[in-house]
Amino acid sequence: MSIDVDREKQRVRERVWDAMDAGGATHDVTAHGRIPDFVGAPAAAAALAELAAWQRARVIKAVPDKAQLPVRARALSEGKTVFMAVPRLADPSPFYLLDPSALTVPPAEAATSRIAAGIAPRVGVDALRPVDVVVLGSVAVNRAGVRVGKGAGYSDLEFAFLTEAGLIGDHTTVVTTVHGLQVLDEELPATTHDVGVDVIVTPEEIIACPSPYRPSGLIWEHLDAQKIASIPVLAARAPAG
């Protein structure tokens, strides 16, 4: 990624984090540095659950952020299988698999990242089923579906190698749940590895995004050697040389 794009993304993040803090729109002490745990997240989850794509879905791939906890909990309570990544993908089996029929605690507890880490088996890509809905967290997103995350890049990596594995495809709907202050009416910086979203859900609005961009797989030249070495599933597949 170019330095200019990095800098522009960070400017967008800082502006949104400041707006969230000033508007009392986050439950965090400060939204800075993270996916904001936005006020109204349960209402956004309820609105998402009204979408036909959600109602048809059996398998949900979700981020572990607190803002999307109500989405994960609702999915499990509705009998949907949920999986989310191990922190920093730092395990050869990089996903927690939550099977609603095998839960030993209520869905609202199982859906928390801390409890999921203790009760859910860790699995590799080969143990997963095709994904019906991908739920992403965002710092900012525009109405064309261009999304800016918190900057770590793991959601894009997960999306890329699940796409290469054939688990994400044209049948998959990509959504993000956000506060209205996170939806911007402007162009946003993006690169060819950034995943666009099909639908934006706020507590007040559902926004369908026209033809969002999706990468077809991993873009190795965007990954440095240190990042590849730190993620076992990438290190095992890295091109020679």
N, C-alpha and C positions, 0 to 999 in steps of 0.2 A: 504494500500500500504506500502511496506517495506521502511524503511529509505534509504536503499541502492538504490532502484529504484528511489525514490524521488531525491536523490542526483545526480544520473546518468542523469536523465532527465534534471535537472537544469544545469548540465555541458554542455549538448547538446544545451540547449537554449542559454546559455551565448556565446557559440562558434558561433552559427548562428547569434545571434544578433550582435556580434562584426563584423562578416563577412559582414553582411548587412550594418552596419554603415560605415565600411571601404570601401566598394565597391560602396557607393552611391546608394544602391539598394532599399532604402525606402524613402517615402515622409515625414516620421516622423522626428522630430528633432533627436530622437534616437529610434531605434527599441526595445530597452530593455523594458521588462515588458509587452509587448503586442503582438498581432498578427500583424506582420509588414504590414504596408500599402505599399505594394511593387510596385516598378516602373514596369510598363507593365501590371498592373491589367486589364485595358480594353482589351488589346490584349489577355490575358488569358481567359477573359469572352467570347470574340469572338470565340476563339478556342473551348471552351466548347460547345458553341452553334452549332458547327458543328457535335457533337456526335449524333448518332441515338437515344441514350437513352434520351438525352435532347430534341430532336425534338419531340419525342413521349410524353414527360412528360406534364402533366396538373397541377400537384401540386408539389411545390418545398418547402422544409423545409431548411431554410438558417440561418447561423449565422448572427448576426448584425454588425460584424466587418467592418471597412471602406474598408479593402482590398477586401471584397466580394460585395461592393456596386455596381460595374458594373454588376455583375452577377444578383443581385436582380432587378436592373433597367431593364436589358435586359429581364428577365423573365416576368416582368409586361408589358413591351412594346410588348411582344409576346403573351399576353393574358393568361399567366399562373398565377394561384393563388400562392401566396407566404405567408408563415407564418414564424415568428421568435419569439424567446423567449423574454418575459419581463425580464429586468435585474435581474439576480440572481434568476429567477423563483419565485420572492417574491410576488406572487399574486395567489389567488385560481383559477383565469382564466389566466394561465401563458403564453399565446401566443397572439401576434398581428397578426391578419388575414387581409391580403391585397388582396382584390378582385379587379382585374383589371377593371371590369365593373362598379365599384362603386367609383373609385378614383376621388377626387376633385382637385387634383394637378397632374402635369405631373409625369410619372413613375420615372424619375431620382430624383425627389424630394420625392415622396412617399417612395422610397426605402431607404432613409436615416433613421437611427435609431431615430433621434430626431423628424423628421416630422411624421414618422410612429406612434410614441408614441402618437401623438396628433390627428391623423385622423383615425387610424385603431381600430376596436373594439377588446377588449380583450376577448378571448374565452378559454374554457377548451378543453380537449382532445376529449370530446364527440361531439364537433362541427367541428372537423377536418375530412378531407377525407384522404384515403390512400395516402401515400407519394410516388411519382415516383422517385424523386431525392433529396438526402440530400447533401447540400453544407456545407463543414466544412472549417474553417480556420485552419492554422497550423503554428507553428514556424519551425518545421522540419518534414520531411517525407522521408522514404526510398522507394526503388523501389519494395519492397515487400508489401508496403501499410501500414507499421507501422508508426503511426503519433504521434508527440509530440505537444501538445497544449501549451497554456501559463501557465497552471497549476491550473486553477480554477476548472476544471472538469465538468462544466455545460453541455457542448456539449455531453459528454458521458452519463450523467444522462438523458438528454432529449431523446437521442437515445434509452436508455434502457426502459424508461417507454412508449415511443411510440411503441417500439417493443412489449412490453407486451400488449399494447392496440390493437395490430394487424394492426397498421397503417404503420409500417415498416416491410418488409419481403423480401422474395427472389425476389420479383418484383422490389425492390428499389435499385437504383444505388447510391453509396456513392462516392462523388468526393471532392477533395480539389484543390483550385487554389493557386499557390505559385510562387515565383521567383525561377529561376534555382539554386541560392545559397542555397535555403532551401531544395533541394533534395540531400540527402546524400547516398553515396554508402557504407553503413556499417550497421551492426545490431544496432537497437535502443532499449532502455529499454521499457518494456511494462508490463502491468498487465492484469488480466482477465476481467477488466471492460473497457479497452481501445478499442475504435472502430477503426478498420482498414478501409482503403479506397480502392475502386475498381479501381479508375482512378485518376491520378495526372495530372493536366493541368498547364503548365507554358506558358509564352508568346511564347516559341520556340518549345515546345515538349508536346506530349500527351503520358502518360505512363500507360499502363494497368497493374494492379497488380494481380499476381496469387493468388487466394484463400485467400483473406484477412480475418483476424479474425473479427468476430462479436459476442458480448455477446448476450445471449438469453433473457436477462432481467436485472432487478436490482440485484445487489449483496449487500445485506443489511449489511453484515459484513464489507464492505469497507466504510460504512457511519457512522460517529459519530453522537451522539445524537443532538449536536448543529446544524449540517448541516441539519439533518432531520427536526428539529423543525423550521428552517428558511425557509423551502420550503413547503408551504401548501399542494401541491399535494402529497408530500412524507409523511408529517405528518399524513395526512388522511388515508394513506394506511400502515403505519408502523406496522410491526408484534408486537403483544402484548409481553411485557417483554423485 
